[in-house]
Amino acid sequence: MKKLIFHLFMSMFLILSVSACGTSSNLENEVVKEKKKKEDEASNEAKPEKLIIWEEKGKAEALKPVIEAFEKEYGIKVEHKELEIATEMYERLRSDGPIGNGKAPDVVTFSHEKVGQIVKEGLIQEVKVKDEVLNAFIEPSISGEMYQDKVFGLPKSVNTSVFIYNKKLMAKAPETMDDLYKMAKELRKGNVHGYYAKWNDFHDSYGVIAGMGGYIFKDKNGKLDPSHIGLNNKGATKGAAYIQKWYKAGLIPKGDKAAIEKLFIQGNLASIMSGDSLTEEKDTGIAPMPELPNGQPMKTLMEIKGWHVTAFTKHPYWSTKLVEYLTNDDNAMQRYDLTGEIPPNKSIKHNAEINENERAQAISIQLQYAEPVPNIPEMNRVWGPMNAAMDEISTQKANPKRALDKAVKTIKKER
């Protein structure tokens, strides 16, 4: 009798277990089906005859082969137009977008610095892609395209300042800024200078300020807090004082961008901090920025350019598909071949072409320490006061601490 009861109990247990597993399995299947249904519904968006894309002026040659391949694969015509990226792209999108006369673009390109502003103005929309797409890019390049926890673009290129030097005047790149300081003092004679950085401007000086412990806005769990500014803290003050030391010693040459580049090309400037390629001559070396006196890397600012789906497109699914296509690993490398722009794709770490190119390798290394320019609208209040502060510091008109305190006070007052 006991055996019979035991067998009956085990039978009931097995039936319930199978039933539970079946229910769990069915539940999972339903979730998968629902997710697939939503994806299918999105992909069932009617194929447009044409998509319009606005590209940065001078870069259409890199765009043409990619859109030709996209047209062939998806049967959608892609019309492109070149516009100046900094202002013209923005102004035209604001004017042409709301009209809806068929001239408004479906996809545009912007620097990530404008993301917060153009999202607030309702000019672009969230880019909804799978995690595997986002994971193909280095994390800072995606965070630069995010605003209020949503992704508003996919990155197409990244850049930051690196150390460019004349091998005739400087046999190799110094490992530390202290080493560079000594070299610059030894080289300084007449019209010859050892080093130039536009440290009287906040963009370039931030690499030192941040490396010494300063920051623009406090990062709280991935969100920037514009009310918490670290540009006059102890580390920032040390960084500004270090910059002033170079100017006091008369080691930084004066002049506009054209004059400084001329100095370098003529062989009267041994090295320069720059995000531009000054020359491709064999006697020019390119390396990551030297280490700061506190043993930390220089945290240069990172610029990210991305592709964005406009708020005015009638084809968000296919516009997003185009953005994905433009930024995939193969097309990112093709763009690099044609423009020299560094792809933000993780796959470049294993690319022989990148690893064998001195400039690309230097930028790739420096990008590990670089910080994206904050893309929130509050950043617009920072540039003016901080540029004024760095100008006063470089011309020795003000004590670093006093100049930074004044700048931060002004930034907070403009809120």
VEXLOSE-542204 format. One record per residue (C-alpha): residue in one letter; x, y, z. Coordinates in Angstrom, 2 decimals. Example, Ala and Ser with C-alpha at 12.3 -4.5 7.8 and 13.67 -1.06 7.14 Angstrom:
// residues 2
{residuo:A&xx:12.30&yy:-4.50&zz:7.80}
{residuo:S&xx:13.67&yy:-1.06&zz:7.14}
This chain:
// residues 415
{residuo:M&xx:0.00&yy:0.00&zz:0.00}
{residuo:K&xx:2.83&yy:2.37&zz:0.92}
{residuo:K&xx:4.55&yy:1.65&zz:-2.40}
{residuo:L&xx:1.32&yy:2.41&zz:-4.26}
{residuo:I&xx:0.91&yy:5.77&zz:-2.46}
{residuo:F&xx:4.57&yy:6.62&zz:-3.17}
{residuo:H&xx:4.21&yy:5.89&zz:-6.90}
{residuo:L&xx:0.98&yy:7.92&zz:-7.07}
{residuo:F&xx:2.72&yy:10.85&zz:-5.34}
{residuo:M&xx:5.72&yy:10.71&zz:-7.70}
{residuo:S&xx:3.43&yy:10.57&zz:-10.74}
{residuo:M&xx:1.55&yy:13.67&zz:-9.59}
{residuo:F&xx:4.88&yy:15.45&zz:-8.88}
{residuo:L&xx:6.21&yy:14.68&zz:-12.35}
{residuo:I&xx:2.97&yy:15.83&zz:-14.01}
{residuo:L&xx:3.06&yy:19.13&zz:-12.09}
{residuo:S&xx:6.77&yy:19.61&zz:-12.88}
{residuo:V&xx:6.26&yy:19.02&zz:-16.60}
{residuo:S&xx:3.24&yy:21.29&zz:-16.53}
{residuo:A&xx:5.24&yy:24.04&zz:-14.80}
{residuo:C&xx:8.10&yy:23.69&zz:-17.25}
{residuo:G&xx:5.65&yy:23.81&zz:-20.10}
{residuo:T&xx:4.06&yy:26.95&zz:-18.69}
{residuo:S&xx:7.48&yy:28.59&zz:-18.23}
{residuo:S&xx:8.53&yy:27.53&zz:-21.70}
{residuo:N&xx:5.27&yy:28.79&zz:-23.19}
{residuo:L&xx:5.72&yy:32.09&zz:-21.37}
{residuo:E&xx:9.22&yy:32.51&zz:-22.78}
{residuo:N&xx:7.96&yy:31.63&zz:-26.25}
{residuo:E&xx:5.21&yy:34.22&zz:-25.97}
{residuo:V&xx:7.74&yy:36.90&zz:-24.97}
{residuo:V&xx:9.96&yy:35.99&zz:-27.92}
{residuo:K&xx:6.96&yy:35.96&zz:-30.28}
{residuo:E&xx:5.79&yy:39.35&zz:-29.02}
{residuo:K&xx:9.26&yy:40.83&zz:-29.46}
{residuo:K&xx:9.53&yy:39.38&zz:-32.97}
{residuo:K&xx:6.05&yy:40.65&zz:-33.78}
{residuo:K&xx:7.08&yy:44.20&zz:-32.84}
{residuo:E&xx:10.25&yy:43.91&zz:-34.94}
{residuo:D&xx:8.22&yy:42.59&zz:-37.86}
{residuo:E&xx:5.74&yy:45.43&zz:-37.53}
{residuo:A&xx:8.60&yy:47.93&zz:-37.59}
{residuo:S&xx:10.19&yy:46.29&zz:-40.59}
{residuo:N&xx:6.83&yy:46.31&zz:-42.34}
{residuo:E&xx:7.07&yy:50.09&zz:-42.57}
{residuo:A&xx:6.52&yy:50.76&zz:-46.27}
{residuo:K&xx:9.77&yy:51.03&zz:-48.20}
{residuo:P&xx:10.29&yy:54.60&zz:-49.34}
{residuo:E&xx:11.34&yy:55.29&zz:-52.90}
{residuo:K&xx:13.97&yy:57.69&zz:-51.61}
{residuo:L&xx:15.81&yy:58.76&zz:-48.45}
{residuo:I&xx:17.63&yy:62.09&zz:-48.13}
{residuo:I&xx:20.89&yy:62.36&zz:-46.22}
{residuo:W&xx:22.88&yy:65.48&zz:-45.39}
{residuo:E&xx:26.64&yy:64.94&zz:-45.20}
{residuo:E&xx:29.44&yy:67.16&zz:-43.97}
{residuo:K&xx:30.93&yy:69.39&zz:-46.66}
{residuo:G&xx:33.91&yy:67.82&zz:-48.39}
{residuo:K&xx:33.08&yy:64.25&zz:-47.34}
{residuo:A&xx:30.66&yy:63.12&zz:-50.07}
{residuo:E&xx:33.31&yy:60.97&zz:-51.76}
{residuo:A&xx:33.36&yy:58.76&zz:-48.68}
{residuo:L&xx:29.57&yy:58.59&zz:-48.62}
{residuo:K&xx:28.93&yy:57.69&zz:-52.27}
{residuo:P&xx:30.19&yy:54.07&zz:-52.33}
{residuo:V&xx:28.27&yy:53.24&zz:-49.14}
{residuo:I&xx:24.93&yy:54.63&zz:-50.31}
{residuo:E&xx:25.39&yy:52.90&zz:-53.67}
{residuo:A&xx:25.79&yy:49.59&zz:-51.83}
{residuo:F&xx:22.75&yy:50.40&zz:-49.64}
{residuo:E&xx:20.65&yy:51.20&zz:-52.73}
{residuo:K&xx:21.65&yy:47.91&zz:-54.31}
{residuo:E&xx:20.90&yy:45.86&zz:-51.17}
{residuo:Y&xx:17.60&yy:47.47&zz:-50.17}
{residuo:G&xx:16.26&yy:48.97&zz:-53.38}
{residuo:I&xx:15.91&yy:52.45&zz:-51.88}
{residuo:K&xx:17.34&yy:55.49&zz:-53.63}
{residuo:V&xx:19.51&yy:57.67&zz:-51.38}
{residuo:E&xx:19.92&yy:61.34&zz:-52.27}
{residuo:H&xx:22.74&yy:63.22&zz:-50.57}
{residuo:K&xx:23.65&yy:66.86&zz:-50.06}
{residuo:E&xx:26.79&yy:68.42&zz:-48.58}
{residuo:L&xx:26.44&yy:71.16&zz:-45.95}
{residuo:E&xx:28.79&yy:72.89&zz:-43.54}
{residuo:I&xx:28.39&yy:70.88&zz:-40.32}
{residuo:A&xx:28.86&yy:73.48&zz:-37.58}
{residuo:T&xx:26.13&yy:76.00&zz:-38.44}
{residuo:E&xx:24.58&yy:75.47&zz:-41.88}
{residuo:M&xx:23.39&yy:71.92&zz:-41.12}
{residuo:Y&xx:21.67&yy:73.12&zz:-37.95}
{residuo:E&xx:20.06&yy:76.23&zz:-39.45}
{residuo:R&xx:18.80&yy:74.40&zz:-42.54}
{residuo:L&xx:17.33&yy:71.58&zz:-40.46}
{residuo:R&xx:15.48&yy:74.12&zz:-38.31}
{residuo:S&xx:14.08&yy:75.90&zz:-41.37}
{residuo:D&xx:13.48&yy:73.04&zz:-43.85}
{residuo:G&xx:12.40&yy:70.36&zz:-41.38}
{residuo:P&xx:9.05&yy:71.74&zz:-40.20}
{residuo:I&xx:7.95&yy:72.77&zz:-43.72}
{residuo:G&xx:7.60&yy:69.17&zz:-44.84}
{residuo:N&xx:8.01&yy:70.02&zz:-48.52}
{residuo:G&xx:9.95&yy:66.91&zz:-49.44}
{residuo:K&xx:13.29&yy:68.68&zz:-49.02}
{residuo:A&xx:13.75&yy:67.86&zz:-45.36}
{residuo:P&xx:16.41&yy:65.20&zz:-44.72}
{residuo:D&xx:15.80&yy:61.80&zz:-43.19}
{residuo:V&xx:19.36&yy:61.50&zz:-41.87}
{residuo:V&xx:21.84&yy:64.22&zz:-40.86}
{residuo:T&xx:25.30&yy:64.41&zz:-39.33}
{residuo:F&xx:26.27&yy:66.47&zz:-36.28}
{residuo:S&xx:29.01&yy:66.77&zz:-33.71}
{residuo:H&xx:27.86&yy:65.09&zz:-30.51}
{residuo:E&xx:28.22&yy:68.44&zz:-28.71}
{residuo:K&xx:24.94&yy:69.59&zz:-30.30}
{residuo:V&xx:22.92&yy:66.50&zz:-29.33}
{residuo:G&xx:21.31&yy:67.91&zz:-26.18}
{residuo:Q&xx:20.35&yy:71.15&zz:-27.90}
{residuo:I&xx:18.86&yy:69.61&zz:-31.04}
{residuo:V&xx:16.95&yy:67.03&zz:-28.99}
{residuo:K&xx:15.42&yy:69.81&zz:-26.88}
{residuo:E&xx:14.43&yy:71.63&zz:-30.07}
{residuo:G&xx:12.76&yy:68.49&zz:-31.43}
{residuo:L&xx:15.00&yy:68.21&zz:-34.50}
{residuo:I&xx:16.13&yy:64.59&zz:-34.13}
{residuo:Q&xx:14.56&yy:61.45&zz:-32.67}
{residuo:E&xx:15.72&yy:58.50&zz:-30.61}
{residuo:V&xx:17.59&yy:55.86&zz:-32.56}
{residuo:K&xx:16.19&yy:52.46&zz:-31.59}
{residuo:V&xx:18.67&yy:49.71&zz:-32.33}
{residuo:K&xx:19.59&yy:46.38&zz:-30.77}
{residuo:D&xx:22.20&yy:46.16&zz:-28.02}
{residuo:E&xx:24.50&yy:44.23&zz:-30.33}
{residuo:V&xx:24.62&yy:47.28&zz:-32.61}
{residuo:L&xx:25.49&yy:49.64&zz:-29.73}
{residuo:N&xx:28.07&yy:47.19&zz:-28.37}
{residuo:A&xx:30.03&yy:47.43&zz:-31.62}
{residuo:F&xx:31.24&yy:50.92&zz:-30.61}
{residuo:I&xx:33.60&yy:52.10&zz:-27.89}
{residuo:E&xx:31.56&yy:53.19&zz:-24.88}
{residuo:P&xx:32.45&yy:56.93&zz:-24.81}
{residuo:S&xx:31.30&yy:57.34&zz:-28.41}
{residuo:I&xx:27.85&yy:55.98&zz:-27.52}
{residuo:S&xx:27.59&yy:57.98&zz:-24.29}
{residuo:G&xx:28.37&yy:61.08&zz:-26.35}
{residuo:E&xx:25.33&yy:60.32&zz:-28.51}
{residuo:M&xx:23.05&yy:59.88&zz:-25.48}
{residuo:Y&xx:20.81&yy:62.42&zz:-23.81}
{residuo:Q&xx:18.52&yy:61.71&zz:-20.87}
{residuo:D&xx:19.27&yy:57.96&zz:-21.05}
{residuo:K&xx:18.29&yy:57.62&zz:-24.72}
{residuo:V&xx:20.47&yy:57.12&zz:-27.79}
{residuo:F&xx:20.01&yy:59.80&zz:-30.45}
{residuo:G&xx:22.62&yy:58.78&zz:-32.99}
{residuo:L&xx:25.28&yy:56.30&zz:-34.00}
{residuo:P&xx:28.91&yy:57.53&zz:-34.10}
{residuo:K&xx:30.75&yy:57.67&zz:-37.41}
{residuo:S&xx:34.11&yy:59.09&zz:-36.29}
{residuo:V&xx:36.05&yy:60.12&zz:-33.20}
{residuo:N&xx:38.99&yy:62.44&zz:-32.71}
{residuo:T&xx:41.14&yy:63.95&zz:-29.99}
{residuo:S&xx:44.39&yy:65.89&zz:-29.69}
{residuo:V&xx:47.71&yy:64.03&zz:-29.90}
{residuo:F&xx:51.41&yy:64.86&zz:-29.77}
{residuo:I&xx:52.92&yy:65.73&zz:-33.17}
{residuo:Y&xx:56.67&yy:66.27&zz:-33.38}
{residuo:N&xx:59.49&yy:67.05&zz:-35.82}
{residuo:K&xx:61.95&yy:64.15&zz:-35.73}
{residuo:K&xx:64.80&yy:66.43&zz:-36.85}
{residuo:L&xx:64.42&yy:68.49&zz:-33.69}
{residuo:M&xx:63.14&yy:65.79&zz:-31.36}
{residuo:A&xx:64.38&yy:62.24&zz:-31.96}
{residuo:K&xx:61.43&yy:60.63&zz:-30.18}
{residuo:A&xx:58.30&yy:61.61&zz:-28.31}
{residuo:P&xx:58.97&yy:62.28&zz:-24.61}
{residuo:E&xx:57.18&yy:60.03&zz:-22.14}
{residuo:T&xx:56.35&yy:62.79&zz:-19.65}
{residuo:M&xx:55.49&yy:66.48&zz:-19.76}
{residuo:D&xx:58.39&yy:67.14&zz:-17.40}
{residuo:D&xx:60.75&yy:65.61&zz:-19.99}
{residuo:L&xx:59.11&yy:67.77&zz:-22.65}
{residuo:Y&xx:59.54&yy:70.89&zz:-20.49}
{residuo:K&xx:63.30&yy:70.24&zz:-20.26}
{residuo:M&xx:63.54&yy:69.66&zz:-24.03}
{residuo:A&xx:61.55&yy:72.83&zz:-24.73}
{residuo:K&xx:63.92&yy:74.90&zz:-22.54}
{residuo:E&xx:66.95&yy:73.44&zz:-24.33}
{residuo:L&xx:65.50&yy:74.10&zz:-27.80}
{residuo:R&xx:64.28&yy:77.64&zz:-27.06}
{residuo:K&xx:66.46&yy:79.99&zz:-29.06}
{residuo:G&xx:65.51&yy:82.89&zz:-31.35}
{residuo:N&xx:62.49&yy:81.87&zz:-33.40}
{residuo:V&xx:62.79&yy:78.19&zz:-32.42}
{residuo:H&xx:60.35&yy:76.73&zz:-29.89}
{residuo:G&xx:60.10&yy:73.23&zz:-28.45}
{residuo:Y&xx:56.33&yy:72.94&zz:-27.91}
{residuo:Y&xx:53.00&yy:74.56&zz:-28.59}
{residuo:A&xx:49.56&yy:73.93&zz:-27.13}
{residuo:K&xx:46.66&yy:76.36&zz:-27.30}
{residuo:W&xx:46.44&yy:76.40&zz:-23.52}
{residuo:N&xx:45.07&yy:79.95&zz:-23.50}
{residuo:D&xx:41.90&yy:78.26&zz:-24.76}
{residuo:F&xx:39.78&yy:75.98&zz:-22.57}
{residuo:H&xx:39.43&yy:73.20&zz:-25.16}
{residuo:D&xx:43.16&yy:72.37&zz:-25.13}
{residuo:S&xx:43.85&yy:73.30&zz:-21.52}
{residuo:Y&xx:41.15&yy:70.94&zz:-20.25}
{residuo:G&xx:43.43&yy:67.95&zz:-20.92}
{residuo:V&xx:45.80&yy:69.22&zz:-18.21}
{residuo:I&xx:43.07&yy:70.43&zz:-15.86}
{residuo:A&xx:41.19&yy:67.10&zz:-16.00}
{residuo:G&xx:44.37&yy:65.03&zz:-15.78}
{residuo:M&xx:45.24&yy:66.88&zz:-12.58}
{residuo:G&xx:41.80&yy:66.21&zz:-11.05}
{residuo:G&xx:39.41&yy:68.85&zz:-12.40}
{residuo:Y&xx:36.16&yy:68.14&zz:-14.22}
{residuo:I&xx:33.42&yy:70.10&zz:-15.95}
{residuo:F&xx:30.24&yy:68.57&zz:-14.51}
{residuo:K&xx:30.01&yy:65.87&zz:-11.85}
{residuo:D&xx:29.11&yy:62.48&zz:-13.30}
{residuo:K&xx:26.42&yy:60.87&zz:-11.15}
{residuo:N&xx:25.71&yy:57.32&zz:-12.29}
{residuo:G&xx:26.19&yy:58.19&zz:-15.94}
{residuo:K&xx:24.31&yy:61.50&zz:-15.76}
{residuo:L&xx:26.01&yy:64.88&zz:-15.72}
{residuo:D&xx:25.01&yy:67.25&zz:-12.93}
{residuo:P&xx:25.41&yy:70.84&zz:-14.27}
{residuo:S&xx:24.98&yy:72.24&zz:-10.76}
{residuo:H&xx:28.17&yy:70.52&zz:-9.59}
{residuo:I&xx:31.18&yy:72.09&zz:-11.35}
{residuo:G&xx:34.77&yy:70.97&zz:-10.70}
{residuo:L&xx:36.71&yy:73.57&zz:-12.68}
{residuo:N&xx:38.07&yy:75.41&zz:-9.65}
{residuo:N&xx:38.79&yy:72.50&zz:-7.33}
{residuo:K&xx:42.26&yy:71.65&zz:-6.04}
{residuo:G&xx:43.19&yy:69.52&zz:-9.06}
{residuo:A&xx:41.95&yy:72.07&zz:-11.60}
{residuo:T&xx:43.95&yy:74.81&zz:-9.86}
{residuo:K&xx:47.11&yy:72.66&zz:-9.97}
{residuo:G&xx:46.56&yy:72.07&zz:-13.68}
{residuo:A&xx:46.09&yy:75.78&zz:-14.39}
{residuo:A&xx:49.20&yy:76.62&zz:-12.36}
{residuo:Y&xx:51.21&yy:74.06&zz:-14.36}
{residuo:I&xx:50.03&yy:75.69&zz:-17.60}
{residuo:Q&xx:50.99&yy:79.14&zz:-16.31}
{residuo:K&xx:54.47&yy:77.80&zz:-15.55}
{residuo:W&xx:55.06&yy:77.19&zz:-19.28}
{residuo:Y&xx:53.96&yy:80.70&zz:-20.22}
{residuo:K&xx:56.06&yy:82.30&zz:-17.47}
{residuo:A&xx:59.10&yy:80.51&zz:-18.89}
{residuo:G&xx:58.32&yy:81.92&zz:-22.35}
{residuo:L&xx:58.09&yy:78.45&zz:-23.89}
{residuo:I&xx:54.76&yy:78.75&zz:-25.73}
{residuo:P&xx:54.97&yy:80.70&zz:-29.02}
{residuo:K&xx:52.33&yy:83.29&zz:-29.89}
{residuo:G&xx:50.27&yy:83.41&zz:-33.06}
{residuo:D&xx:47.09&yy:82.21&zz:-34.70}
{residuo:K&xx:46.58&yy:78.69&zz:-36.06}
{residuo:A&xx:48.09&yy:79.48&zz:-39.47}
{residuo:A&xx:51.19&yy:81.08&zz:-37.93}
{residuo:I&xx:51.78&yy:78.13&zz:-35.58}
{residuo:E&xx:51.38&yy:75.58&zz:-38.37}
{residuo:K&xx:53.82&yy:77.58&zz:-40.50}
{residuo:L&xx:56.35&yy:77.52&zz:-37.65}
{residuo:F&xx:56.04&yy:73.74&zz:-37.43}
{residuo:I&xx:56.23&yy:73.10&zz:-41.18}
{residuo:Q&xx:59.27&yy:75.39&zz:-41.52}
{residuo:G&xx:61.09&yy:73.47&zz:-38.77}
{residuo:N&xx:61.01&yy:76.19&zz:-36.12}
{residuo:L&xx:58.63&yy:74.35&zz:-33.79}
{residuo:A&xx:59.61&yy:70.93&zz:-32.48}
{residuo:S&xx:56.23&yy:69.69&zz:-31.30}
{residuo:I&xx:52.56&yy:70.58&zz:-31.04}
{residuo:M&xx:49.38&yy:69.38&zz:-29.38}
{residuo:S&xx:46.76&yy:69.08&zz:-32.11}
{residuo:G&xx:43.81&yy:67.11&zz:-33.40}
{residuo:D&xx:44.70&yy:67.98&zz:-37.00}
{residuo:S&xx:47.16&yy:66.29&zz:-39.32}
{residuo:L&xx:49.72&yy:69.03&zz:-39.99}
{residuo:T&xx:51.86&yy:67.16&zz:-42.48}
{residuo:E&xx:52.42&yy:63.63&zz:-43.74}
{residuo:E&xx:56.19&yy:64.02&zz:-44.16}
{residuo:K&xx:58.44&yy:61.16&zz:-43.05}
{residuo:D&xx:60.20&yy:63.39&zz:-40.51}
{residuo:T&xx:56.96&yy:63.93&zz:-38.58}
{residuo:G&xx:56.16&yy:61.66&zz:-35.65}
{residuo:I&xx:52.80&yy:61.26&zz:-33.92}
{residuo:A&xx:52.25&yy:59.85&zz:-30.42}
{residuo:P&xx:49.78&yy:59.95&zz:-27.53}
{residuo:M&xx:50.16&yy:62.97&zz:-25.21}
{residuo:P&xx:52.98&yy:62.65&zz:-22.65}
{residuo:E&xx:52.16&yy:61.83&zz:-19.03}
{residuo:L&xx:51.45&yy:64.70&zz:-16.62}
{residuo:P&xx:53.67&yy:65.47&zz:-13.58}
{residuo:N&xx:51.22&yy:63.64&zz:-11.27}
{residuo:G&xx:51.72&yy:60.41&zz:-13.24}
{residuo:Q&xx:48.30&yy:60.62&zz:-14.89}
{residuo:P&xx:47.50&yy:60.76&zz:-18.62}
{residuo:M&xx:46.34&yy:64.01&zz:-20.16}
{residuo:K&xx:42.54&yy:63.75&zz:-20.44}
{residuo:T&xx:42.02&yy:65.49&zz:-23.76}
{residuo:L&xx:38.53&yy:66.29&zz:-24.99}
{residuo:M&xx:36.97&yy:63.86&zz:-27.45}
{residuo:E&xx:34.94&yy:64.97&zz:-30.46}
{residuo:I&xx:32.41&yy:62.53&zz:-31.88}
{residuo:K&xx:30.56&yy:62.93&zz:-35.16}
{residuo:G&xx:27.45&yy:60.87&zz:-35.65}
{residuo:W&xx:24.54&yy:60.07&zz:-37.92}
{residuo:H&xx:21.10&yy:61.09&zz:-36.66}
{residuo:V&xx:17.53&yy:60.33&zz:-37.73}
{residuo:T&xx:15.57&yy:63.57&zz:-38.01}
{residuo:A&xx:12.25&yy:64.17&zz:-36.30}
{residuo:F&xx:10.76&yy:65.03&zz:-39.70}
{residuo:T&xx:11.32&yy:61.76&zz:-41.52}
{residuo:K&xx:8.28&yy:59.73&zz:-42.55}
{residuo:H&xx:10.47&yy:56.62&zz:-42.62}
{residuo:P&xx:12.09&yy:56.20&zz:-39.15}
{residuo:Y&xx:12.67&yy:52.45&zz:-39.57}
{residuo:W&xx:14.47&yy:52.72&zz:-42.91}
{residuo:S&xx:16.32&yy:55.86&zz:-41.87}
{residuo:T&xx:17.62&yy:53.95&zz:-38.84}
{residuo:K&xx:18.53&yy:51.04&zz:-41.10}
{residuo:L&xx:20.57&yy:53.46&zz:-43.22}
{residuo:V&xx:22.35&yy:54.84&zz:-40.12}
{residuo:E&xx:23.19&yy:51.28&zz:-39.02}
{residuo:Y&xx:24.50&yy:50.49&zz:-42.50}
{residuo:L&xx:26.67&yy:53.62&zz:-42.66}
{residuo:T&xx:28.35&yy:52.83&zz:-39.34}
{residuo:N&xx:28.90&yy:49.07&zz:-39.55}
{residuo:D&xx:32.48&yy:47.81&zz:-39.22}
{residuo:D&xx:33.17&yy:47.40&zz:-42.94}
{residuo:N&xx:31.78&yy:50.77&zz:-43.96}
{residuo:A&xx:33.49&yy:52.52&zz:-41.05}
{residuo:M&xx:36.85&yy:51.21&zz:-42.28}
{residuo:Q&xx:36.02&yy:52.20&zz:-45.85}
{residuo:R&xx:35.34&yy:55.73&zz:-44.59}
{residuo:Y&xx:38.70&yy:55.72&zz:-42.80}
{residuo:D&xx:40.44&yy:54.74&zz:-46.04}
{residuo:L&xx:38.84&yy:57.68&zz:-47.87}
{residuo:T&xx:38.89&yy:60.41&zz:-45.21}
{residuo:G&xx:41.38&yy:59.36&zz:-42.52}
{residuo:E&xx:38.64&yy:59.77&zz:-39.88}
{residuo:I&xx:39.11&yy:57.32&zz:-37.01}
{residuo:P&xx:36.21&yy:54.87&zz:-36.63}
{residuo:P&xx:34.70&yy:54.46&zz:-33.14}
{residuo:N&xx:34.14&yy:50.75&zz:-33.82}
{residuo:K&xx:35.73&yy:48.31&zz:-31.36}
{residuo:S&xx:36.87&yy:46.13&zz:-34.24}
{residuo:I&xx:39.59&yy:48.63&zz:-35.21}
{residuo:K&xx:41.73&yy:47.36&zz:-32.32}
{residuo:H&xx:42.38&yy:44.25&zz:-34.39}
{residuo:N&xx:42.73&yy:46.01&zz:-37.73}
{residuo:A&xx:46.24&yy:45.81&zz:-39.20}
{residuo:E&xx:45.71&yy:48.94&zz:-41.30}
{residuo:I&xx:44.97&yy:51.01&zz:-38.17}
{residuo:N&xx:47.76&yy:49.41&zz:-36.12}
{residuo:E&xx:50.33&yy:50.08&zz:-38.82}
{residuo:N&xx:49.39&yy:53.76&zz:-39.17}
{residuo:E&xx:51.25&yy:55.95&zz:-36.66}
{residuo:R&xx:48.59&yy:58.69&zz:-36.53}
{residuo:A&xx:45.66&yy:56.30&zz:-36.21}
{residuo:Q&xx:47.46&yy:54.31&zz:-33.53}
{residuo:A&xx:48.33&yy:57.44&zz:-31.54}
{residuo:I&xx:44.73&yy:58.70&zz:-31.64}
{residuo:S&xx:43.39&yy:55.26&zz:-30.73}
{residuo:I&xx:45.63&yy:55.15&zz:-27.64}
{residuo:Q&xx:44.85&yy:58.73&zz:-26.60}
{residuo:L&xx:41.11&yy:58.07&zz:-26.98}
{residuo:Q&xx:41.38&yy:55.65&zz:-24.05}
{residuo:Y&xx:41.97&yy:58.66&zz:-21.78}
{residuo:A&xx:39.88&yy:61.25&zz:-23.61}
{residuo:E&xx:36.52&yy:62.53&zz:-22.38}
{residuo:P&xx:33.61&yy:63.48&zz:-24.65}
{residuo:V&xx:32.73&yy:67.15&zz:-24.56}
{residuo:P&xx:29.53&yy:67.29&zz:-22.44}
{residuo:N&xx:26.57&yy:67.38&zz:-24.85}
{residuo:I&xx:24.06&yy:68.94&zz:-22.48}
{residuo:P&xx:22.89&yy:72.50&zz:-23.32}
{residuo:E&xx:24.41&yy:73.81&zz:-20.06}
{residuo:M&xx:27.86&yy:73.32&zz:-21.62}
{residuo:N&xx:27.27&yy:76.45&zz:-23.72}
{residuo:R&xx:27.68&yy:78.52&zz:-20.55}
{residuo:V&xx:31.12&yy:77.07&zz:-19.82}
{residuo:W&xx:33.16&yy:78.05&zz:-22.89}
{residuo:G&xx:33.10&yy:81.85&zz:-22.55}
{residuo:P&xx:34.06&yy:82.17&zz:-18.87}
{residuo:M&xx:36.66&yy:79.39&zz:-19.06}
{residuo:N&xx:38.26&yy:80.78&zz:-22.23}
{residuo:A&xx:38.52&yy:84.15&zz:-20.47}
{residuo:A&xx:40.06&yy:82.49&zz:-17.39}
{residuo:M&xx:42.68&yy:80.60&zz:-19.40}
{residuo:D&xx:43.56&yy:83.76&zz:-21.32}
{residuo:E&xx:44.17&yy:85.59&zz:-18.02}
{residuo:I&xx:46.20&yy:82.66&zz:-16.69}
{residuo:S&xx:48.36&yy:82.36&zz:-19.82}
{residuo:T&xx:49.08&yy:86.10&zz:-19.95}
{residuo:Q&xx:49.79&yy:86.01&zz:-16.19}
{residuo:K&xx:47.21&yy:88.71&zz:-15.51}
{residuo:A&xx:45.59&yy:86.59&zz:-12.80}
{residuo:N&xx:46.40&yy:84.01&zz:-10.18}
{residuo:P&xx:45.10&yy:80.58&zz:-11.40}
{residuo:K&xx:42.81&yy:80.03&zz:-8.41}
{residuo:R&xx:41.33&yy:83.52&zz:-8.62}
{residuo:A&xx:40.73&yy:83.24&zz:-12.39}
{residuo:L&xx:39.05&yy:79.83&zz:-12.06}
{residuo:D&xx:36.88&yy:80.96&zz:-9.12}
{residuo:K&xx:35.71&yy:83.92&zz:-11.18}
{residuo:A&xx:34.90&yy:81.68&zz:-14.17}
{residuo:V&xx:32.90&yy:79.16&zz:-12.11}
{residuo:K&xx:31.00&yy:81.97&zz:-10.40}
{residuo:T&xx:30.06&yy:83.38&zz:-13.80}
{residuo:I&xx:28.98&yy:79.96&zz:-15.12}
{residuo:K&xx:26.72&yy:79.40&zz:-12.12}
{residuo:K&xx:25.28&yy:82.92&zz:-12.35}
{residuo:E&xx:24.20&yy:82.30&zz:-15.97}
{residuo:R&xx:22.00&yy:79.35&zz:-15.00}
